[in-house]
Amino acid sequence: MKVFLKLRWFFKERRREYFIGILMLTLVAILQLVPPKVIGYTIDEIGDGTLTASALTKWVGIIVASAILMYIMRYYWRQMIFGSSNYLAKNLREKLFRHFTKMSPSFYQKRRVGDLMAHATNDISAVQQTAGGGVLTLFDSITTGTFVILAMAITIDWRLTLIALIPMPFMALLTNYYGKLLHERFRHAQAAFSDLNDKTQESISGMKVIKTFGQQRDDIDDFTHLSNDVVDKNMRVAKIDSLFDPTISLVIGVSFFLSLGFGAKFITEGAMTIGDLIAFTTYLGLLVWPMLAIGMLFNIVERGSASYDRIEQLLNEPVEIMDKTGAYDVRPKGDLAFHVDSFTFPEDATPSLTNVHFDLKQGQTLGIVGKTGSGKTAILKLLLREFDGYKGNITYGDIAIDDYKMLALREAIGYVPQDHFLFSSTIYKNIAFTNPDAAQEKVEHAATLAHIHDDILGFTEGYATIVGERGVSLSGGQKQRISIARALMMEPELLILDDSLSAVDAKTEEAILHALKASRENATTIITSHRLSAIQHAHVIIVMHEGTVVEKGTHEELMDLRGRYYDMYELQQLEQQVEKGGM
Ligand SMILES: Nc1ncnc2c1ncn2[C@@H]1O[C@H](COP(=O)(O)OP(=O)(O)OP(=O)(O)O)[C@@H](O)[C@H]1O
């Protein structure tokens, strides 16, 4: 039941609706008491031979009036209570989504997409049920149960009422025990659903790869295994679930049995009339629902509580990278100084960067080269403040990057990542992502600089062409260039191309670099690349090796060194010549 306390912030928020709903529920619980009593009176009047036509009309009139009132009130409490529970779902969904947008990459590294989606769907729906069905069953069982028992004790016979209630404590004990079992089993069932969700999401996203490698059979086996696990765990929940109804029916059955036996005895002793006993057993019938409601209540509440715990746990995960108090809300500008003595990724044992130092004047271009895994992207991740916790300092315009507001910093940096992501939307919207109201000419200008404008015009619907999820209908090079156009739309102070020209040919690469140089004279650029032609004209080039800078200088200076850069350059020249020769 603690979940109701945990949700009190929400009940407070919608107190008006819940107050009206619960008031209506209570009135219905009272009105329900009328018909059995009226039936009891009518039967006694028939027995005594005193029932007249006008008395019968009166009794029927009372029953009809209470039925109409109950109809109206039942309609309203449903609206108030179940309607409000939708707002809890909405609220939690938005909270989760906002939380997701604040989390840093390391969170997404730890958490799986399917699991996060399960939280945002299945778990929220279980909590929503608590605020709807849970509140209903709680108040309905309390009000109906109390009023029915009071009516039985006060208006009929308190001794018979006590006798009829003898089996109830057993039911309370048993349902409490079932509730505890259910909580644990439901938690496992939800976790299994998260795994299945994750598998489904990953398999659908990776279907092309799965098929290419002919792994469908294995994938189906994996899926079946997880699906069976979900069924097994839900069957374990269902086993407990199924115990509630028979237990309650058994307890009520024993109550009926005791009432009839002792009721008959009281009638023969003259302490009760037959009408009283009929009214009593009808009341006992009315107790079935509150008892069932208690069973349902445990069920709903235990599920809701397990799910709320899961959601809370997720929401309580700290946001790792936050704005400092009083952080500058200005777009960074100026020279860049990167001085990192060492940096280790959160889950790693050894540093990925050691002694990486470079300075870049505003308007200059930095080229970063190095073998795969040498730390090129790690440098960019620190610049983007995707990770904190490095030893050293990184300043932009003489201010440490963590002294800027995160949003201000990110707005100044146009980052084109290695793994491009295009939204399932039009090309126009993908390019104008950071500025959806941008004029067509601006979008076209960015596309022209990124050398993708002509390609777009070649598509049947031009800029209005929809690109599928992750842009499946485009070539790798086209996706790269759309991503570059998207970054250029921000008119960034710092443009970062993280191996973003790898899928275009040398001529297109040269054209793009030329266009960037001409249009971004005063803005800074960082390019990482495996192909040296992309960084050859940079003002500064650093050569990375095993997380550290091993060479630094201009192309000419590095060639004169005759070190790693020189070797790489010679090798690439040779490869080019072989390619040309081959052609
Ligand atoms: N998020 C992360 N968590 C833990 N380790 C990471 C993470 N990202 C990268 N690394 C590790 O840091 C090292 C440097 O990786 P980085 O991505 O910077 O290499 P890179 O030079 O950009 O390689 P590539 O040319 O293949 O992109 C690698 O050993 C990699 O395994």
The ligand as an SDF file (V2000), in Angstrom:
LIG
                    3D

 31 33  0  0  0  0  0  0  0  0999 V2000
   32.4160    5.2870  -24.3370 N   0  0  0  0  0  0  0  0  0  0  0  0
   33.5320    4.5930  -24.1310 C   0  0  0  0  0  0  0  0  0  0  0  0
   33.6880    3.8700  -22.9990 N   0  0  0  0  0  0  0  0  0  0  0  0
   34.8030    3.1920  -22.7760 C   0  0  0  0  0  0  0  0  0  0  0  0
   35.8540    3.1560  -23.6160 N   0  0  0  0  0  0  0  0  0  0  0  0
   35.7710    3.8490  -24.7690 C   0  0  0  0  0  0  0  0  0  0  0  0
   34.5880    4.5950  -25.0910 C   0  0  0  0  0  0  0  0  0  0  0  0
   34.7900    5.1780  -26.2930 N   0  0  0  0  0  0  0  0  0  0  0  0
   36.0180    4.8020  -26.6940 C   0  0  0  0  0  0  0  0  0  0  0  0
   36.6120    4.0290  -25.7940 N   0  0  0  0  0  0  0  0  0  0  0  0
   37.9810    3.4550  -25.8590 C   0  0  0  0  0  0  0  0  0  0  0  0
   38.8820    4.5530  -25.9840 O   0  0  0  0  0  0  0  0  0  0  0  0
   39.9110    4.2670  -26.9350 C   0  0  0  0  0  0  0  0  0  0  0  0
   39.9570    5.3590  -27.9910 C   0  0  0  0  0  0  0  0  0  0  0  0
   38.7800    5.2950  -28.7570 O   0  0  0  0  0  0  0  0  0  0  0  0
   38.4030    6.3820  -29.8430 P   0  0  0  0  0  0  0  0  0  0  0  0
   36.9760    6.1410  -30.2200 O   0  0  0  0  0  0  0  0  0  0  0  0
   38.7580    7.7080  -29.3560 O   0  0  0  0  0  0  0  0  0  0  0  0
   39.3390    5.9600  -31.0320 O   0  0  0  0  0  0  0  0  0  0  0  0
   39.4640    6.6160  -32.4840 P   0  0  0  0  0  0  0  0  0  0  0  0
   40.8790    7.0220  -32.6560 O   0  0  0  0  0  0  0  0  0  0  0  0
   38.4380    7.6500  -32.6710 O   0  0  0  0  0  0  0  0  0  0  0  0
   39.1690    5.3420  -33.3960 O   0  0  0  0  0  0  0  0  0  0  0  0
   38.4330    5.2690  -34.8250 P   0  0  0  0  0  0  0  0  0  0  0  0
   39.3800    5.8110  -35.8390 O   0  0  0  0  0  0  0  0  0  0  0  0
   38.2510    3.7960  -35.0120 O   0  0  0  0  0  0  0  0  0  0  0  0
   37.1830    6.0150  -34.6790 O   0  0  0  0  0  0  0  0  0  0  0  0
   39.6100    2.8880  -27.4680 C   0  0  0  0  0  0  0  0  0  0  0  0
   40.4460    1.9840  -26.7950 O   0  0  0  0  0  0  0  0  0  0  0  0
   38.1700    2.6310  -27.1140 C   0  0  0  0  0  0  0  0  0  0  0  0
   37.9570    1.2680  -26.8270 O   0  0  0  0  0  0  0  0  0  0  0  0
  1  2  1  0
  2  3  1  0
  2  7  2  0
  3  4  2  0
  4  5  1  0
  5  6  2  0
  6  7  1  0
  6 10  1  0
  7  8  1  0
  8  9  2  0
  9 10  1  0
 10 11  1  0
 11 12  1  0
 11 30  1  0
 12 13  1  0
 13 14  1  0
 13 28  1  0
 14 15  1  0
 15 16  1  0
 16 17  2  0
 16 18  1  0
 16 19  1  0
 19 20  1  0
 20 21  2  0
 20 22  1  0
 20 23  1  0
 23 24  1  0
 24 25  2  0
 24 26  1  0
 24 27  1  0
 28 29  1  0
 28 30  1  0
 30 31  1  0
M  END
$$$$
